[in-house]
Amino acid sequence: MTVSELNSEVKISIERAFPNVWVEGEVVGFKQVGKGHWYFNLHDGDASVKCVCWAGTNWKIRFKPEDGVTIRIRGRLDFWAAKGELKLNVDSLEPSGEGALRAAFEQMKERLEREGLFAQELKRPIPFFPRRVGVITSRSGAAFHDIVTVLTRRARSVRVVFAAAQVQGEGAAGTIRRAILALNEYSRRLAEHERIDVLIVGRGGGSAEDLAAFNDEALARAIRMSEIPVISAVGHEIDWTIADLIADLRAATPSAAAELVAAREEDIVEKFCVGEERLTALMGRQLNDLALRLDSAHSAMEYEMEHKIRSLRDGYLATASRISPERLQMKSRQLVSKVDVLANRVIGSMQNQRDQSAERLHIQMAKLNTLSPLAVLTRGYSIAQTEDGSIVRAPEQVKTGDKLKIQLERGKLDAAVLPAE
C-alpha cells in the first residue's frame, strides 16, 4: 500500500467507527485564528487529542474555552489523510465542574453587561393589579404547585396561563425560550383586556449545574425581548443567574414571585375592609349624637312646659285672692279657658318640635344610609360584573355566552348571558 492508500483506509475506518463521541478533558494551547476558528488540544494528563471548532459552529456556543479549563465536547473524529493527523471536529462543548461553570457565567455576564442589557431603565414595572399571569416551569416540579397555591389563597381573581418547559438538562434553555415566545404570541392574539400581564419563569432550587439552563444567552435575550414583563424565580436565594439579572424583577423562590403578583389584590381588599369599618363607626357615632340631641330637646321642651304651667297657676292663685267670689268664678273660668288654650299650644309646639327633630333625624339617617356601599344590595339589588371586573350598566356591554359575576347582599353568583327569547 502507498501512504495515501493507508491513510485513506485509516480515515474511513476511524470516521466510520467514531461518528459521534463525548470527550472530557482540559483545554491546552487554545487559539482563535483570524476567521474565527478555534484550535486547541484536549488533555487528560496521560494523552491528548487535537480539536477544531469551526467559526460556523462556535458562534452558537455560549462559552469560550480557555487554557486550563475542563470541558465536555461532543464531536466527530476526523483523520487528515494528507498529514496523517487525527483531530476531533467539535459540534458542541460545555464547561465541566463548578469552576468552569463560573467562568462561563462571568464571560456571558460581562458580554451582556457591555451591551447594556442589564440596565435598570430597560426593566419594566410589574402591573399594579395583574389579572392574567403566565407561568413557565416544569409540569412535574413543585414550583407550579407552589405558585398556584399562593395565587389561589391570596388573589382569587388572578387567572393562570401555564406553559410547560424543561428546566434542567440538555435542551432545557431552548424549551424555556420557546415557551416565552409562545406565551407572547398567544397574548398578542387576545383582546387587550384579556392579555397576559406578567410572566413568572423559574423552578425550585438546585446545584449550579441544575440551574445552568437559566444561564443561557439565547434565553436571556428572549427575556429582554419579551413584550410581557418577566419575573425570574429560579429558587436560589444566594447565587444569581443570568435570567435573574436580565429579568424585569427577581424573586428568591417561585412562591415569593406569586406573593409579589398577589400582593396588590390583598392590599386592595384590606383597604376596602378598613374603609367599611371606618364608615360603620362614623355612622354609629353620628346616630348616637343625633339620639342625644333629640333626648336633650325633648327634656328641654318638657321642662319649659311645666315651668309655664306653674307660672300660670301661681298667677291664678294670686289674682283669685284679690277678687270677689263672683269675679273669682268668672275670672277662674276665663283663666281655665286660657290655660287650656295655652296648654294646647305648648303641647302642640312641643309635638311639632319633636316631629321636626325626628324628621331631621330620619333625613340624617337616610343620608348616612346612602353612604353605605351595601345599602343598595340590602334593598334587593345586585351588581353584575364582566370577567374583567367591569360593571354592566347596559345590555349592549355583553353578548350571549359571556360569563358574569353577580354580587348580592350576601355572597356572589357566577352567571352566563343567555340568548333573548
C-alpha positions as CSV (number, residue, x, y, z in Angstrom):
1,M,0.0,0.0,0.0
2,T,1.1,3.5,-0.6
3,V,1.0,6.0,2.2
4,S,-2.0,7.7,0.7
5,E,-3.9,4.4,0.4
6,L,-3.0,3.5,4.0
7,N,-4.2,6.9,5.3
8,S,-7.4,6.7,3.3
9,E,-8.2,3.3,4.8
10,V,-7.4,4.7,8.3
11,K,-9.6,7.7,7.7
12,I,-12.6,5.6,6.5
13,S,-12.2,3.2,9.5
14,I,-11.9,5.9,12.1
15,E,-14.7,8.1,10.9
16,R,-17.0,5.1,10.5
17,A,-16.2,3.8,14.0
18,F,-16.4,7.2,15.8
19,P,-19.2,9.3,14.1
20,N,-20.3,10.8,17.4
21,V,-18.3,10.9,20.7
22,W,-18.4,12.7,24.0
23,V,-14.9,13.5,25.4
24,E,-13.9,15.3,28.6
25,G,-10.6,16.9,29.3
26,E,-8.5,20.0,30.0
27,V,-8.0,22.7,27.3
28,V,-4.4,23.2,26.3
29,G,-3.0,25.6,23.7
30,F,-6.2,27.4,22.9
31,K,-6.0,29.9,20.0
32,Q,-8.5,31.6,17.7
33,V,-7.4,32.3,14.1
34,G,-8.5,35.3,12.0
35,K,-11.5,33.7,10.5
36,G,-12.9,32.8,14.0
37,H,-11.9,29.1,14.1
38,W,-10.9,27.6,17.4
39,Y,-7.9,25.3,17.7
40,F,-6.8,23.6,20.9
41,N,-5.7,20.3,22.4
42,L,-7.8,18.3,24.9
43,H,-5.6,16.7,27.6
44,D,-6.4,14.4,30.5
45,G,-2.8,14.1,32.0
46,D,-1.8,11.0,30.1
47,A,-2.9,11.7,26.5
48,S,-4.2,14.5,24.3
49,V,-6.2,14.9,21.1
50,K,-6.2,17.9,18.7
51,C,-9.5,19.7,18.4
52,V,-11.0,22.2,16.0
53,C,-14.3,24.1,16.3
54,W,-15.1,25.9,13.1
55,A,-16.5,29.5,13.1
56,G,-19.8,28.3,11.6
57,T,-20.3,26.2,14.8
58,N,-18.7,28.1,17.6
59,W,-20.9,31.2,17.3
60,K,-23.7,29.2,18.8
61,I,-21.7,28.1,21.8
62,R,-22.3,30.3,24.9
63,F,-18.9,29.5,26.5
64,K,-15.5,30.4,25.1
65,P,-12.9,27.9,26.4
66,E,-9.6,29.0,28.0
67,D,-6.4,27.1,28.8
68,G,-6.7,25.1,32.0
69,V,-10.5,24.8,31.9
70,T,-12.1,21.4,31.9
71,I,-14.8,20.9,29.3
72,R,-17.0,18.3,27.7
73,I,-17.1,18.0,23.9
74,R,-19.5,16.4,21.6
75,G,-17.9,15.8,18.1
76,R,-16.7,13.6,15.3
77,L,-13.3,12.0,14.9
78,D,-11.6,13.1,11.7
79,F,-8.4,11.8,10.2
80,W,-6.5,14.2,7.9
81,A,-5.1,11.9,5.4
82,A,-2.7,14.4,3.8
83,K,-0.7,14.8,7.0
84,G,-1.7,11.7,8.9
85,E,-3.2,13.7,11.8
86,L,-6.1,12.8,13.9
87,K,-8.4,15.6,15.2
88,L,-11.7,16.0,16.8
89,N,-14.3,18.1,15.0
90,V,-16.3,19.9,17.7
91,D,-20.0,20.2,17.3
92,S,-20.8,21.5,20.8
93,L,-19.0,22.0,24.1
94,E,-19.9,22.9,27.6
95,P,-18.0,23.7,30.8
96,S,-17.4,20.8,33.3
97,G,-17.3,21.4,37.0
98,E,-18.1,24.4,39.2
99,G,-15.1,26.4,38.2
100,A,-15.8,26.1,34.5
101,L,-19.4,27.0,35.0
102,R,-18.5,30.1,37.0
103,A,-16.0,31.1,34.2
104,A,-18.8,30.7,31.6
105,F,-21.2,32.7,33.7
106,E,-18.7,35.6,34.2
107,Q,-18.0,35.6,30.4
108,M,-21.6,35.8,29.5
109,K,-22.4,38.4,32.2
110,E,-19.6,40.7,31.1
111,R,-20.7,40.4,27.4
112,L,-24.4,41.2,28.1
113,E,-23.4,43.9,30.5
114,R,-21.3,45.6,27.8
115,E,-24.4,45.6,25.6
116,G,-26.4,47.3,28.3
117,L,-29.0,44.6,28.6
118,F,-28.9,44.7,32.4
119,A,-29.6,48.5,32.5
120,Q,-32.2,49.5,35.1
121,E,-34.0,51.7,32.6
122,L,-34.8,48.7,30.5
123,K,-36.7,47.0,33.3
124,R,-40.4,47.4,33.0
125,P,-42.7,47.8,36.1
126,I,-44.8,44.9,37.1
127,P,-48.5,45.8,36.6
128,F,-50.2,47.2,39.7
129,F,-53.1,44.7,39.5
130,P,-52.3,41.8,37.2
131,R,-55.4,39.8,36.1
132,R,-53.6,37.1,34.0
133,V,-50.3,35.5,34.9
134,G,-48.2,33.3,32.6
135,V,-46.2,30.6,34.4
136,I,-43.3,28.8,32.7
137,T,-41.8,25.9,34.6
138,S,-41.8,22.1,34.7
139,R,-45.1,20.3,34.7
140,S,-43.9,17.8,37.2
141,G,-42.0,20.1,39.6
142,A,-43.2,21.7,42.8
143,A,-42.7,25.2,41.6
144,F,-46.0,25.3,39.6
145,H,-47.9,23.9,42.5
146,D,-46.4,26.5,44.9
147,I,-47.3,29.3,42.6
148,V,-50.9,28.2,42.1
149,T,-51.3,27.6,45.8
150,V,-50.2,31.1,46.7
151,L,-52.3,32.8,44.0
152,T,-55.4,30.8,44.9
153,R,-55.1,31.8,48.6
154,R,-54.2,35.4,48.1
155,A,-55.6,36.6,44.7
156,R,-58.7,34.6,43.7
157,S,-59.3,36.9,40.7
158,V,-56.0,36.1,39.0
159,R,-56.1,33.6,36.2
160,V,-53.0,31.5,35.4
161,V,-51.8,30.5,31.9
162,F,-49.4,27.6,32.1
163,A,-46.7,26.8,29.6
164,A,-44.7,23.6,30.4
165,A,-40.9,23.7,29.9
166,Q,-37.9,21.5,30.7
167,V,-36.0,23.3,33.4
168,Q,-32.9,21.1,33.7
169,G,-30.6,19.2,31.5
170,E,-29.6,19.5,27.8
171,G,-32.0,21.5,25.7
172,A,-33.8,22.9,28.8
173,A,-32.9,26.6,27.9
174,G,-34.4,26.1,24.5
175,T,-37.7,24.9,25.8
176,I,-38.0,27.8,28.2
177,R,-37.1,30.3,25.5
178,R,-39.7,28.8,23.2
179,A,-42.3,28.9,26.0
180,I,-41.7,32.7,26.4
181,L,-42.1,33.2,22.7
182,A,-45.3,31.1,22.6
183,L,-47.0,33.0,25.5
184,N,-46.1,36.3,23.9
185,E,-47.6,35.2,20.6
186,Y,-50.7,33.8,22.4
187,S,-51.2,37.0,24.3
188,R,-50.9,39.2,21.2
189,R,-53.9,37.3,19.7
190,L,-56.2,38.1,22.6
191,A,-58.3,41.2,23.2
192,E,-56.3,43.9,25.1
193,H,-58.2,43.4,28.4
194,E,-57.6,39.6,28.2
195,R,-53.8,39.7,27.6
196,I,-51.2,38.2,29.9
197,D,-49.9,40.9,32.3
198,V,-46.8,39.3,33.7
199,L,-44.7,36.1,33.2
200,I,-43.2,34.0,36.0
201,V,-40.2,32.0,34.7
202,G,-38.4,29.6,37.1
203,R,-38.0,26.4,39.0
204,G,-37.1,25.2,42.5
205,G,-33.6,25.3,43.8
206,G,-30.7,23.2,42.8
207,S,-27.0,23.0,42.2
208,A,-25.1,25.2,39.8
209,E,-25.4,22.6,37.1
210,D,-29.1,22.2,37.7
211,L,-29.6,25.9,37.2
212,A,-27.4,26.0,34.0
213,A,-30.4,26.4,31.8
214,F,-31.0,29.8,33.2
215,N,-27.5,31.0,32.3
216,D,-28.2,30.6,28.6
217,E,-27.5,33.7,26.4
218,A,-30.4,32.9,23.9
219,L,-32.8,32.6,26.8
220,A,-31.5,35.9,28.3
221,R,-32.2,37.7,25.1
222,A,-35.6,36.2,24.8
223,I,-36.5,37.5,28.3
224,R,-35.3,41.0,27.3
225,M,-37.3,40.9,24.0
226,S,-40.5,39.7,25.7
227,E,-43.4,42.1,25.3
228,I,-44.7,40.9,28.7
229,P,-42.8,41.8,31.9
230,V,-40.9,38.8,33.3
231,I,-40.3,37.8,36.9
232,S,-37.4,35.4,37.3
233,A,-38.0,32.9,40.1
234,V,-35.2,30.4,39.9
235,G,-35.4,29.4,43.6
236,H,-31.8,30.0,44.6
237,E,-31.5,32.8,47.2
238,I,-27.7,33.0,47.3
239,D,-26.5,32.9,43.7
240,W,-27.9,34.9,40.8
241,T,-28.4,33.5,37.3
242,I,-28.3,35.4,34.1
243,A,-32.1,35.2,33.9
244,D,-32.3,36.9,37.3
245,L,-30.1,39.8,36.2
246,I,-31.9,40.4,32.9
247,A,-35.5,39.9,34.1
248,D,-37.7,42.9,35.0
249,L,-37.9,41.6,38.6
250,R,-36.2,38.8,40.5
251,A,-37.9,36.7,43.2
252,A,-36.0,34.4,45.5
253,T,-38.4,31.5,45.0
254,P,-41.5,30.7,42.9
255,S,-43.7,31.2,46.0
256,A,-42.1,34.6,46.5
257,A,-42.9,35.5,42.9
258,A,-46.5,34.6,43.3
259,E,-46.7,36.7,46.5
260,L,-45.4,39.7,44.6
261,V,-48.1,39.2,42.0
262,A,-50.8,38.7,44.5
263,A,-49.8,41.5,46.9
264,R,-51.8,44.2,45.2
265,E,-55.2,42.4,45.4
266,E,-54.7,41.6,49.0
267,D,-53.8,45.3,49.7
268,I,-57.0,46.5,47.9
269,V,-59.2,44.1,49.8
270,E,-57.7,45.1,53.1
271,K,-58.3,48.8,52.3
272,F,-61.9,48.1,51.5
273,C,-62.4,46.3,54.8
274,V,-60.7,49.1,56.7
275,G,-62.9,51.7,54.9
276,E,-66.0,49.7,55.7
277,E,-65.1,49.5,59.4
278,R,-64.4,53.3,59.5
279,L,-67.7,54.1,57.7
280,T,-69.7,51.9,60.1
281,A,-68.0,53.5,63.1
282,L,-68.8,57.0,61.7
283,M,-72.4,56.2,61.1
284,G,-72.7,54.8,64.6
285,R,-71.2,58.0,66.1
286,Q,-73.5,60.3,64.2
287,L,-76.6,58.2,65.1
288,N,-75.6,58.4,68.7
289,D,-75.1,62.1,68.5
290,L,-78.5,62.7,66.9
291,A,-80.2,60.5,69.5
292,L,-78.6,62.5,72.3
293,R,-79.6,65.8,70.7
294,L,-83.2,64.5,70.4
295,D,-83.3,63.4,74.0
296,S,-81.9,66.8,75.1
297,A,-84.5,68.7,73.0
298,H,-87.4,66.6,74.4
299,S,-86.3,67.2,78.0
300,A,-85.9,70.9,77.4
301,M,-89.5,71.2,76.0
302,E,-91.0,69.2,78.9
303,Y,-89.2,71.5,81.4
304,E,-90.4,74.6,79.6
305,M,-94.0,73.4,79.5
306,E,-94.0,72.5,83.2
307,H,-92.5,75.9,84.0
308,K,-95.1,77.8,82.1
309,I,-98.0,75.8,83.7
310,R,-96.7,76.5,87.2
311,S,-96.3,80.2,86.4
312,L,-99.9,80.4,85.2
313,R,-101.2,78.6,88.3
314,D,-99.3,80.8,90.6
315,G,-100.7,83.9,88.8
316,Y,-104.2,82.5,89.0
317,L,-104.0,81.9,92.7
318,A,-102.6,85.4,93.4
319,T,-105.3,87.0,91.4
320,A,-108.1,84.9,92.9
321,S,-107.2,86.1,96.4
322,R,-107.9,89.7,95.4
323,I,-111.3,89.4,93.8
324,S,-114.8,88.6,94.9
325,P,-116.3,85.1,94.7
326,E,-118.4,86.1,91.7
327,R,-115.5,87.8,89.8
328,L,-113.3,84.9,91.0
329,Q,-115.6,82.4,89.5
330,M,-115.8,84.4,86.2
331,K,-112.1,85.0,86.2
332,S,-111.5,81.5,87.1
333,R,-113.4,80.3,84.1
334,Q,-111.5,82.7,81.8
335,L,-108.2,81.7,83.2
336,V,-109.1,78.0,82.9
337,S,-110.0,78.5,79.3
338,K,-106.8,80.5,78.7
339,V,-104.8,77.9,80.4
340,D,-106.3,75.2,78.3
341,V,-105.6,77.1,75.2
342,L,-102.0,77.8,76.2
343,A,-101.5,74.2,77.3
344,N,-102.8,73.0,74.0
345,R,-100.4,75.4,72.2
346,V,-97.5,74.4,74.3
347,I,-98.3,70.7,73.8
348,G,-98.8,71.3,70.0
349,S,-95.5,73.3,69.9
350,M,-93.7,70.5,71.8
351,Q,-95.1,67.9,69.5
352,N,-94.3,70.0,66.4
353,Q,-90.7,70.5,67.6
354,R,-90.4,66.8,68.4
355,D,-91.8,65.9,64.9
356,Q,-89.3,68.3,63.3
357,S,-86.4,66.8,65.2
358,A,-87.5,63.3,64.4
359,E,-87.8,64.3,60.7
360,R,-84.3,65.8,60.7
361,L,-83.0,62.6,62.4
362,H,-84.6,60.5,59.7
363,I,-83.1,62.7,57.0
364,Q,-79.7,62.4,58.5
365,M,-80.0,58.6,58.9
366,A,-81.2,58.3,55.3
367,K,-78.1,60.4,54.2
368,L,-75.8,58.2,56.2
369,N,-77.5,55.1,54.8
370,T,-76.8,56.2,51.2
371,L,-73.1,56.4,52.0
372,S,-73.1,52.6,52.8
373,P,-71.8,50.6,49.8
374,L,-74.0,47.7,51.0
375,A,-77.3,49.8,51.2
376,V,-78.2,49.2,47.6
377,L,-77.7,45.4,47.9
378,T,-79.9,45.2,51.1
379,R,-82.8,46.5,49.0
380,G,-82.7,43.5,46.7
381,Y,-80.4,45.0,44.1
382,S,-77.3,43.3,42.8
383,I,-74.1,44.3,40.9
384,A,-73.2,42.5,37.7
385,Q,-69.6,42.4,36.5
386,T,-67.9,41.0,33.5
387,E,-64.9,38.6,33.9
388,D,-62.5,41.6,33.8
389,G,-64.3,43.4,36.6
390,S,-66.2,46.0,34.5
391,I,-69.7,46.8,35.9
392,V,-72.5,46.0,33.5
393,R,-74.8,49.0,33.0
394,A,-76.5,48.2,29.7
395,P,-77.3,45.0,27.8
396,E,-75.1,46.2,24.9
397,Q,-72.0,45.6,27.1
398,V,-72.4,41.8,27.0
399,K,-73.2,39.1,24.4
400,T,-74.6,35.7,24.5
401,G,-72.3,33.2,26.3
402,D,-70.3,35.9,28.3
403,K,-69.5,34.9,31.9
404,L,-70.8,37.3,34.6
405,K,-70.1,37.7,38.4
406,I,-73.1,38.9,40.4
407,Q,-72.6,40.5,43.8
408,L,-75.5,40.1,46.2
409,E,-76.1,41.3,49.7
410,R,-74.7,38.0,50.9
411,G,-72.2,36.3,48.6
412,K,-71.7,36.1,44.9
413,L,-73.1,34.2,41.9
414,D,-71.5,33.1,38.7
415,A,-73.8,33.5,35.7
416,A,-73.8,33.4,31.9
417,V,-75.7,35.5,29.3
418,L,-78.5,33.5,27.6
419,P,-79.9,34.3,24.2
420,A,-83.1,36.5,24.2
421,E,-86.3,34.6,23.8
